[in-house]
């Protein structure tokens, strides 16, 4: 059984959840940890001879230490590059929280030190007309890692997301600041200081902007000890 399981969400779409997740997995690997990961739903998948494939899910597959099939990592693959619930409707697929929970529990029973489950978009992304993605980690009681893109407006986005996570009864186990622009944002250090104080949870690292980012290179900017000390 996975000793530690975390759900990875972000302040928005495109904040670098997959790269951060892969960097955490690489950091854990460097410490000799056994790792698993999954991205239950992925839209914007490409048609390949092996079927639909998503580049984010493939990155996670590369980063983990334990062997998993693509379908175990990304059980619901959708071709349209749009919101997952709309892509699922267009594909004639039904997505429910219970279905995702079943996929996740299938990995939780496997032996590992760390399991990361990456969400889609932000915390309130819909699964269907009645449920949001948050229903899955809420049902599983899974602590959350929050990825914050360092750009104008991120304080508001980060605090609102953390508030929503906690209002759903879950713990924000840590957060990662990710530089998503080549030029540092104005008042970056002041922003980091404010978030560190007001998020009230460990900052696991501040990732630099790189022209061609690689998870293993970014892993050295992380301190993942709080994930295993909790």
Backbone as CSV, one residue per row, in Angstrom:
resi,resn,N_x,N_y,N_z,CA_x,CA_y,CA_z,C_x,C_y,C_z
1,UNK,0.844,-1.199,0.000,0.000,0.000,0.000,0.881,1.251,0.000
2,UNK,0.462,2.267,-0.769,1.215,3.517,-0.807,1.213,4.165,0.575
3,UNK,2.410,4.451,1.098,2.514,5.015,2.441,1.998,6.451,2.507
4,UNK,2.268,7.221,1.456,1.821,8.609,1.394,1.148,8.858,0.052
5,UNK,-0.035,9.443,0.094,-0.774,9.786,-1.123,-1.151,11.259,-1.077
6,UNK,-0.925,11.956,-2.182,-1.260,13.382,-2.260,-1.958,13.685,-3.576
7,UNK,-2.863,14.650,-3.505,-3.537,15.157,-4.695,-2.875,16.479,-5.066
8,UNK,-2.528,16.638,-6.337,-1.851,17.851,-6.799,-2.840,18.707,-7.579
9,UNK,-3.059,19.925,-7.106,-3.915,20.870,-7.812,-3.151,22.166,-8.029
10,UNK,-3.764,23.075,-8.764,-3.102,24.343,-9.047,-4.054,25.507,-8.917
11,UNK,-3.497,26.694,-8.975,-4.308,27.899,-8.890,-5.086,28.142,-10.182
12,UNK,-4.722,27.413,-11.245,-5.372,27.612,-12.539,-4.880,26.521,-13.487
13,UNK,-5.383,26.547,-14.701,-4.845,25.697,-15.759,-3.519,26.289,-16.232
14,UNK,-2.581,25.440,-16.593,-1.321,25.907,-17.153,-0.336,26.461,-16.149
15,UNK,-0.453,26.068,-14.883,0.468,26.575,-13.860,1.672,25.653,-13.652
16,UNK,1.682,24.510,-14.341,2.830,23.610,-14.227,2.637,22.453,-13.273
17,UNK,1.400,22.005,-13.085,1.147,20.901,-12.150,1.934,19.643,-12.516
18,UNK,1.956,19.313,-13.806,2.633,18.080,-14.215,4.133,18.182,-14.003
19,UNK,4.726,19.294,-14.390,6.167,19.457,-14.212,6.530,19.434,-12.731
20,UNK,5.730,20.085,-11.905,5.975,20.067,-10.464,5.813,18.653,-9.921
21,UNK,4.765,17.959,-10.344,4.553,16.578,-9.889,5.734,15.701,-10.272
22,UNK,6.181,15.826,-11.512,7.311,15.017,-11.973,8.587,15.368,-11.215
23,UNK,8.769,16.654,-10.896,9.947,17.059,-10.126,9.897,16.480,-8.711
24,UNK,8.716,16.470,-8.098,8.567,15.848,-6.769,8.894,14.364,-6.846
25,UNK,8.410,13.702,-7.888,8.696,12.274,-8.065,10.189,12.031,-8.246
26,UNK,10.850,12.898,-8.999,12.301,12.764,-9.199,13.050,13.000,-7.890
27,UNK,12.594,13.964,-7.105,13.234,14.222,-5.811,13.076,13.023,-4.885
28,UNK,11.893,12.408,-4.907,11.663,11.217,-4.089,12.512,10.049,-4.575
29,UNK,12.615,9.913,-5.880,13.447,8.848,-6.453,14.901,8.997,-6.003
30,UNK,15.385,10.237,-5.977,16.767,10.491,-5.562,17.008,10.103,-4.111
31,UNK,15.938,10.038,-3.323,16.039,9.620,-1.922,15.782,8.125,-1.749
32,UNK,15.666,7.426,-2.859,15.443,5.985,-2.794,14.007,5.583,-2.532
33,UNK,13.073,6.515,-2.732,11.658,6.218,-2.511,11.056,5.523,-3.737
34,UNK,10.086,4.653,-3.478,9.318,4.025,-4.554,8.103,4.901,-4.840
35,UNK,7.886,5.216,-6.102,6.865,6.201,-6.434,5.876,5.700,-7.485
36,UNK,4.652,6.212,-7.361,3.568,5.971,-8.308,2.902,7.309,-8.615
37,UNK,2.236,7.391,-9.746,1.509,8.616,-10.081,0.385,8.290,-11.047
38,UNK,-0.608,9.160,-11.035,-1.675,9.023,-12.021,-2.287,10.377,-12.331
39,UNK,-2.816,10.488,-13.526,-3.609,11.641,-13.963,-4.915,11.046,-14.477
40,UNK,-5.912,10.913,-13.601,-7.102,10.137,-13.939,-7.799,10.564,-15.226
41,UNK,-7.883,11.869,-15.443,-8.516,12.391,-16.662,-7.530,13.311,-17.369
42,UNK,-7.392,13.125,-18.669,-6.564,14.030,-19.463,-7.285,14.334,-20.767
43,UNK,-7.470,15.605,-21.056,-8.000,16.014,-22.356,-6.831,16.503,-23.211
44,UNK,-7.092,16.740,-24.481,-6.022,17.151,-25.381,-5.052,16.032,-25.697
45,UNK,-5.556,14.799,-25.725,-4.694,13.644,-26.015,-4.478,13.506,-27.524
46,UNK,-3.358,12.896,-27.883,-3.010,12.676,-29.290,-3.313,11.243,-29.696
47,UNK,-3.755,11.084,-30.935,-3.950,9.744,-31.480,-2.587,9.149,-31.830
48,UNK,-2.314,7.948,-31.326,-1.069,7.238,-31.623,-1.428,5.803,-31.996
49,UNK,-0.465,5.040,-32.531,-0.747,3.624,-32.829,-1.165,2.836,-31.592
50,UNK,-0.781,3.313,-30.406,-1.134,2.634,-29.150,-2.468,3.127,-28.582
51,UNK,-3.067,4.121,-29.218,-4.295,4.711,-28.703,-4.064,6.153,-28.293
52,UNK,-5.026,6.748,-27.618,-4.890,8.135,-27.178,-3.821,8.251,-26.100
53,UNK,-2.957,9.244,-26.270,-1.877,9.463,-25.313,-1.774,10.951,-24.991
54,UNK,-1.491,11.243,-23.722,-1.373,12.614,-23.239,0.055,12.859,-22.773
55,UNK,0.651,13.971,-23.206,2.058,14.212,-22.900,2.308,14.377,-21.404
56,UNK,1.342,14.921,-20.669,1.513,15.055,-19.223,1.552,13.685,-18.552
57,UNK,0.629,12.811,-18.942,0.603,11.466,-18.366,1.874,10.696,-18.715
58,UNK,2.375,10.898,-19.925,3.620,10.235,-20.323,4.799,10.746,-19.496
59,UNK,4.791,12.036,-19.163,5.847,12.577,-18.312,5.809,11.933,-16.931
60,UNK,4.618,11.766,-16.377,4.493,11.101,-15.079,4.974,9.658,-15.163
61,UNK,4.642,8.988,-16.256,5.070,7.600,-16.428,6.592,7.496,-16.445
62,UNK,7.239,8.487,-17.037,8.706,8.510,-17.073,9.310,8.767,-15.701
63,UNK,8.603,9.536,-14.868,9.173,9.983,-13.595,9.039,8.964,-12.470
64,UNK,8.068,8.062,-12.553,7.842,7.127,-11.440,8.861,5.994,-11.455
65,UNK,9.038,5.381,-10.295,9.986,4.259,-10.199,9.322,2.919,-10.463
66,UNK,8.030,2.809,-10.160,7.336,1.532,-10.308,6.680,1.449,-11.687
67,UNK,6.639,0.258,-12.232,6.118,0.079,-13.584,4.595,0.071,-13.578
68,UNK,4.014,0.965,-14.360,2.567,1.032,-14.542,2.267,1.141,-16.028
69,UNK,1.161,0.558,-16.444,0.731,0.726,-17.828,0.205,2.145,-18.019
70,UNK,0.133,2.577,-19.273,-0.399,3.911,-19.532,-1.830,4.031,-19.016
71,UNK,-2.629,2.991,-19.216,-4.032,3.042,-18.795,-4.188,3.132,-17.282
72,UNK,-3.217,2.646,-16.532,-3.269,2.801,-15.079,-2.990,4.244,-14.671
73,UNK,-2.123,4.897,-15.423,-1.766,6.281,-15.114,-2.844,7.246,-15.602
74,UNK,-3.363,6.995,-16.781,-4.385,7.866,-17.374,-5.554,7.025,-17.887
75,UNK,-6.438,6.607,-16.972,-7.531,5.718,-17.372,-8.591,6.367,-18.263
76,UNK,-8.747,7.686,-18.174,-9.724,8.375,-19.024,-8.969,9.373,-19.901
77,UNK,-8.760,8.996,-21.163,-8.028,9.829,-22.121,-9.016,10.403,-23.130
78,UNK,-8.990,11.716,-23.295,-9.948,12.412,-24.149,-9.207,13.247,-25.182
79,UNK,-9.686,13.232,-26.401,-8.960,13.911,-27.480,-9.146,15.423,-27.514
80,UNK,-10.347,15.962,-27.388,-10.495,17.418,-27.495,-9.714,18.153,-26.403
81,UNK,-9.033,19.215,-26.790,-8.251,20.001,-25.824,-9.141,21.066,-25.193
82,UNK,-10.137,20.602,-24.456,-11.108,21.480,-23.807,-11.342,20.973,-22.389
83,UNK,-12.198,21.659,-21.647,-12.493,21.245,-20.273,-12.890,19.770,-20.250
84,UNK,-12.357,19.006,-19.291,-12.584,17.554,-19.283,-14.047,17.137,-19.304
85,UNK,-14.911,17.839,-18.561,-16.316,17.407,-18.534,-16.991,17.601,-19.886
86,UNK,-16.586,18.646,-20.621,-17.136,18.865,-21.961,-16.548,17.851,-22.939
87,UNK,-15.241,17.599,-22.823,-14.598,16.604,-23.686,-15.219,15.228,-23.483
88,UNK,-15.531,14.898,-22.227,-16.153,13.599,-21.935,-17.544,13.517,-22.556
89,UNK,-18.306,14.607,-22.459,-19.638,14.625,-23.071,-19.546,14.413,-24.576
90,UNK,-18.590,15.093,-25.210,-18.438,14.965,-26.657,-18.010,13.557,-27.060
91,UNK,-17.252,12.899,-26.172,-16.787,11.541,-26.457,-17.797,10.479,-26.040
92,UNK,-18.911,10.918,-25.451,-19.928,9.975,-25.011,-19.517,9.158,-23.806
93,UNK,-18.648,9.734,-22.967,-18.165,9.028,-21.781,-18.766,9.639,-20.519
94,UNK,-19.010,8.792,-19.548,-19.525,9.242,-18.257,-18.386,9.285,-17.247
95,UNK,-18.201,10.431,-16.638,-17.154,10.596,-15.633,-17.819,10.940,-14.308
96,UNK,-17.558,10.138,-13.295,-18.093,10.394,-11.956,-16.965,10.326,-10.940
97,UNK,-17.199,10.937,-9.794,-16.197,10.887,-8.729,-15.947,9.450,-8.295
98,UNK,-17.004,8.651,-8.199,-16.830,7.266,-7.755,-15.969,6.474,-8.724
99,UNK,-16.105,6.752,-9.993,-15.265,6.066,-10.977,-13.794,6.427,-10.771
100,UNK,-13.519,7.701,-10.562,-12.138,8.134,-10.329,-11.597,7.566,-9.025
101,UNK,-12.439,7.523,-8.011,-12.026,6.966,-6.719,-11.615,5.512,-6.879
102,UNK,-12.365,4.773,-7.682,-12.014,3.376,-7.932,-10.655,3.238,-8.589
103,UNK,-10.378,4.089,-9.587,-9.066,4.061,-10.237,-7.958,4.350,-9.224
104,UNK,-8.189,5.360,-8.397,-7.172,5.777,-7.438,-6.916,4.698,-6.396
105,UNK,-7.965,4.097,-5.890,-7.788,3.038,-4.890,-7.029,1.849,-5.469
106,UNK,-7.182,1.635,-6.767,-6.432,0.565,-7.408,-4.933,0.779,-7.333
107,UNK,-4.502,2.044,-7.318,-3.071,2.341,-7.167,-2.669,2.439,-5.705
108,UNK,-3.565,2.923,-4.861,-3.223,3.067,-3.447,-2.859,1.737,-2.787
109,UNK,-3.398,0.640,-3.288,-3.103,-0.661,-2.671,-1.764,-1.224,-3.127
110,UNK,-1.126,-0.583,-4.100,0.163,-1.072,-4.573,1.274,-0.583,-3.645
111,UNK,2.319,-1.399,-3.471,3.408,-0.994,-2.573,4.205,0.173,-3.144
112,UNK,4.315,1.230,-2.367,5.088,2.406,-2.768,5.227,3.317,-1.560
113,UNK,6.181,4.219,-1.652,6.350,5.219,-0.597,5.526,6.469,-0.867
114,UNK,5.270,6.737,-2.150,4.585,7.979,-2.514,3.711,7.761,-3.742
115,UNK,2.472,8.216,-3.654,1.557,8.257,-4.794,1.095,9.694,-4.985
116,UNK,1.283,10.217,-6.191,0.759,11.532,-6.542,-0.378,11.365,-7.538
117,UNK,-1.481,12.053,-7.278,-2.628,12.056,-8.185,-2.807,13.486,-8.676
118,UNK,-2.597,13.692,-9.959,-2.678,15.045,-10.509,-4.078,15.336,-11.033
119,UNK,-4.633,16.444,-10.589,-5.937,16.859,-11.065,-5.850,17.552,-12.413
120,UNK,-6.984,18.058,-12.860,-7.054,18.810,-14.115,-7.454,20.241,-13.786
121,UNK,-6.712,21.203,-14.334,-7.045,22.595,-14.065,-6.933,22.935,-12.596
122,UNK,-7.920,23.666,-12.080,-7.900,24.074,-10.679,-8.819,23.230,-9.819
123,UNK,-9.056,23.689,-8.601,-9.759,22.894,-7.591,-11.225,22.651,-7.932
124,UNK,-11.902,23.597,-8.546,-13.339,23.471,-8.787,-13.682,23.030,-10.220
125,UNK,-12.759,22.424,-10.916,-13.040,21.952,-12.279,-14.160,20.909,-12.248
126,UNK,-15.180,21.046,-13.092,-16.294,20.088,-13.069,-15.902,18.715,-13.619
127,UNK,-16.503,17.684,-13.034,-16.450,16.338,-13.610,-17.686,16.087,-14.461
128,UNK,-18.792,16.618,-14.005,-20.078,16.467,-14.682,-20.975,17.605,-14.192
129,UNK,-22.250,17.507,-14.439,-23.157,18.600,-14.061,-23.356,18.728,-12.556
130,UNK,-22.959,17.710,-11.794,-23.229,17.697,-10.349,-21.978,17.705,-9.481
131,UNK,-20.871,17.201,-10.012,-19.673,17.002,-9.193,-18.478,17.768,-9.752
132,UNK,-17.584,18.149,-8.850,-16.303,18.716,-9.265,-15.197,17.716,-8.938
133,UNK,-14.026,17.979,-9.489,-12.879,17.100,-9.271,-12.565,16.953,-7.783
134,UNK,-12.888,17.978,-7.010,-12.580,17.968,-5.577,-13.261,16.830,-4.839
135,UNK,-14.336,16.283,-5.417,-15.058,15.196,-4.746,-14.183,13.965,-4.556
136,UNK,-13.226,13.754,-5.464,-12.385,12.562,-5.367,-11.413,12.631,-4.182
137,UNK,-10.541,13.645,-4.104,-9.658,13.703,-2.933,-10.416,13.876,-1.626
138,UNK,-11.577,14.541,-1.691,-12.380,14.706,-0.472,-12.850,13.347,0.041
139,UNK,-13.343,12.507,-0.840,-13.812,11.177,-0.449,-12.664,10.318,0.071
140,UNK,-11.489,10.481,-0.526,-10.322,9.687,-0.142,-9.572,10.286,1.047
141,UNK,-9.953,11.509,1.470,-9.244,12.165,2.563,-7.790,12.438,2.223
142,UNK,-7.545,12.798,0.980,-6.181,12.920,0.463,-5.653,14.347,0.651
143,UNK,-4.548,14.546,1.365,-3.967,15.887,1.491,-3.593,16.445,0.115
144,UNK,-3.507,17.764,0.034,-3.346,18.435,-1.254,-2.028,19.194,-1.315
145,UNK,-1.371,19.097,-2.463,-0.212,19.936,-2.786,-0.694,20.989,-3.775
146,UNK,-0.450,22.254,-3.459,-0.935,23.364,-4.283,0.214,23.958,-5.098
147,UNK,0.029,24.022,-6.411,1.012,24.641,-7.304,0.548,26.061,-7.613
148,UNK,1.427,27.020,-7.337,1.109,28.435,-7.524,1.999,29.003,-8.623
149,UNK,1.395,29.493,-9.689,2.155,30.149,-10.751,2.489,31.565,-10.313
150,UNK,3.765,31.902,-10.337,4.189,33.234,-9.903,3.920,34.251,-11.004
151,UNK,2.814,34.936,-10.871,2.433,35.986,-11.813,1.446,36.911,-11.115
152,UNK,1.183,38.044,-11.733,0.270,39.013,-11.142,-1.078,38.356,-10.849
153,UNK,-1.561,38.526,-9.629,-2.838,37.948,-9.227,-2.719,36.643,-8.475
154,UNK,-1.491,36.132,-8.339,-1.343,34.796,-7.750,-1.661,34.757,-6.254
155,UNK,-1.505,35.867,-5.552,-1.840,35.856,-4.121,-3.324,35.563,-3.938
156,UNK,-4.149,36.284,-4.662,-5.593,36.062,-4.575,-5.955,34.634,-4.986
157,UNK,-5.399,34.180,-6.095,-5.709,32.827,-6.584,-5.282,31.766,-5.576
158,UNK,-4.099,31.940,-5.007,-3.578,30.938,-4.067,-4.397,30.897,-2.782
159,UNK,-4.706,32.071,-2.226,-5.449,32.103,-0.969,-6.879,31.591,-1.146
160,UNK,-7.513,31.941,-2.260,-8.866,31.447,-2.514,-8.875,29.931,-2.703
161,UNK,-7.867,29.414,-3.417,-7.801,27.966,-3.634,-7.563,27.236,-2.324
162,UNK,-6.631,27.735,-1.521,-6.367,27.103,-0.223,-7.607,27.148,0.665
163,UNK,-8.324,28.263,0.626,-9.559,28.388,1.416,-10.595,27.357,0.958
164,UNK,-10.722,27.172,-0.352,-11.685,26.199,-0.884,-11.300,24.777,-0.497
165,UNK,-10.018,24.474,-0.565,-9.547,23.133,-0.187,-9.889,22.852,1.271
166,UNK,-9.592,23.807,2.123,-9.844,23.614,3.561,-11.338,23.581,3.869
167,UNK,-12.121,24.351,3.126,-13.570,24.319,3.354,-14.154,22.967,2.970
168,UNK,-13.455,22.236,2.121,-13.865,20.878,1.761,-13.327,19.844,2.742
169,UNK,-12.694,20.320,3.811,-12.252,19.416,4.870,-10.909,18.766,4.641
170,UNK,-10.132,19.299,3.703,-8.832,18.700,3.394,-7.691,19.607,3.826
171,UNK,-6.545,18.993,4.030,-5.342,19.692,4.459,-4.492,20.077,3.255
172,UNK,-4.011,21.316,3.247,-3.013,21.719,2.253,-1.657,21.327,2.824
173,UNK,-1.091,20.253,2.299,0.130,19.687,2.871,1.367,20.512,2.552
174,UNK,1.310,21.272,1.482,2.444,22.087,1.073,2.125,22.776,-0.239
175,UNK,2.962,23.735,-0.600,2.751,24.438,-1.864,4.081,24.647,-2.557
176,UNK,4.014,24.766,-3.865,5.203,24.982,-4.690,4.977,26.223,-5.536
177,UNK,5.928,27.138,-5.496,5.881,28.322,-6.346,6.590,27.995,-7.657
178,UNK,5.947,28.289,-8.767,6.494,27.944,-10.074,6.593,29.194,-10.937
179,UNK,7.804,29.521,-11.356,7.996,30.673,-12.239,7.596,30.268,-13.660
180,UNK,6.529,30.852,-14.157,5.989,30.466,-15.462,6.317,31.477,-16.552
181,UNK,7.056,32.523,-16.197,7.448,33.539,-17.169,8.951,33.745,-17.093
182,UNK,9.555,34.095,-18.239,11.014,34.216,-18.297,11.534,35.350,-17.425
183,UNK,10.755,36.410,-17.298,11.141,37.534,-16.443,10.438,37.399,-15.096
184,UNK,11.168,37.542,-13.992,10.521,37.445,-12.677,9.408,38.477,-12.539
185,UNK,8.351,38.106,-11.845,7.269,39.054,-11.616,7.746,40.191,-10.719
186,UNK,7.114,41.341,-10.836,7.443,42.456,-9.959,7.164,42.063,-8.509
187,UNK,8.044,42.477,-7.620,7.872,42.223,-6.183,7.739,40.728,-5.888
188,UNK,8.548,39.935,-6.567,8.433,38.485,-6.395,8.716,38.048,-4.963
189,UNK,9.781,38.582,-4.369,10.123,38.148,-3.016,9.048,38.546,-2.020
190,UNK,8.484,39.745,-2.188,7.403,40.171,-1.303,6.185,39.242,-1.453
191,UNK,5.931,38.825,-2.689,4.822,37.893,-2.945,5.076,36.558,-2.264
192,UNK,6.292,36.046,-2.404,6.642,34.773,-1.768,6.535,34.875,-0.250
193,UNK,7.008,35.988,0.299,6.933,36.170,1.752,5.480,36.181,2.229
194,UNK,4.627,36.886,1.484,3.219,36.973,1.875,2.556,35.600,1.814
195,UNK,2.804,34.870,0.733,2.200,33.545,0.590,2.707,32.589,1.663
196,UNK,3.993,32.667,1.964,4.556,31.795,2.997,3.872,32.034,4.339
197,UNK,3.614,33.303,4.636,2.963,33.643,5.902,1.490,33.255,5.917
198,UNK,0.785,33.555,4.834,-0.675,33.466,4.868,-1.237,32.145,4.361
199,UNK,-0.464,31.363,3.637,-0.958,30.033,3.277,-0.878,29.084,4.468
200,UNK,0.048,29.372,5.385,0.114,28.599,6.622,0.474,27.143,6.434
201,UNK,1.271,26.855,5.428,1.686,25.481,5.146,3.062,25.535,4.497
202,UNK,3.860,24.479,4.589,5.239,24.562,4.098,5.343,24.857,2.604
203,UNK,6.279,25.729,2.262,6.652,25.913,0.859,7.672,24.830,0.527
204,UNK,7.335,23.987,-0.424,8.215,22.874,-0.792,9.318,23.300,-1.747
205,UNK,9.195,24.509,-2.301,10.244,24.985,-3.186,9.756,26.078,-4.116
206,UNK,10.725,26.789,-4.690,10.462,27.808,-5.707,11.200,27.363,-6.963
207,UNK,10.453,27.008,-7.987,11.066,26.472,-9.196,11.378,27.592,-10.176
208,UNK,12.574,27.590,-10.751,12.952,28.636,-11.694,12.303,28.425,-13.056
209,UNK,12.263,29.492,-13.828,11.839,29.361,-15.220,13.027,28.866,-16.027
210,UNK,12.826,27.813,-16.785,13.874,27.264,-17.637,13.362,27.174,-19.064
211,UNK,14.234,27.430,-20.022,13.854,27.363,-21.438,13.347,25.975,-21.801
212,UNK,14.070,24.964,-21.332,13.673,23.574,-21.568,13.699,22.831,-20.230
213,UNK,12.642,22.968,-19.449,12.643,22.380,-18.104,12.658,20.862,-18.130
214,UNK,13.391,20.289,-17.196,13.439,18.844,-17.011,13.147,18.554,-15.541
215,UNK,12.278,17.593,-15.258,11.923,17.303,-13.866,13.120,17.022,-12.968
216,UNK,14.096,16.272,-13.467,15.255,15.932,-12.642,16.062,17.174,-12.276
217,UNK,16.141,18.134,-13.199,16.870,19.371,-12.918,16.113,20.233,-11.911
218,UNK,14.795,20.234,-11.996,13.987,21.040,-11.077,13.896,20.422,-9.689
219,UNK,14.107,19.113,-9.605,13.970,18.412,-8.320,14.901,18.979,-7.259
220,UNK,16.057,19.491,-7.668,17.019,19.981,-6.672,16.579,21.291,-6.014
221,UNK,15.530,21.895,-6.545,15.003,23.115,-5.928,13.907,22.813,-4.909
222,UNK,13.631,21.538,-4.692,12.534,21.141,-3.808,13.032,20.583,-2.487
223,UNK,12.263,20.819,-1.451,12.439,20.142,-0.166,11.157,19.362,0.103
224,UNK,11.205,18.058,-0.131,9.990,17.246,0.000,9.869,16.582,1.367
225,UNK,10.763,16.916,2.278,10.712,16.300,3.613,9.351,16.436,4.286
226,UNK,8.675,17.616,4.196,7.368,17.726,4.860,6.342,16.706,4.376
227,UNK,6.498,16.218,3.154,5.542,15.240,2.628,5.678,13.887,3.316
228,UNK,6.863,13.604,3.820,7.099,12.318,4.471,7.099,12.429,5.990
229,UNK,7.249,13.658,6.497,7.231,13.867,7.947,5.812,13.986,8.485
230,UNK,4.865,14.280,7.587,3.474,14.510,8.025,2.855,13.242,8.590
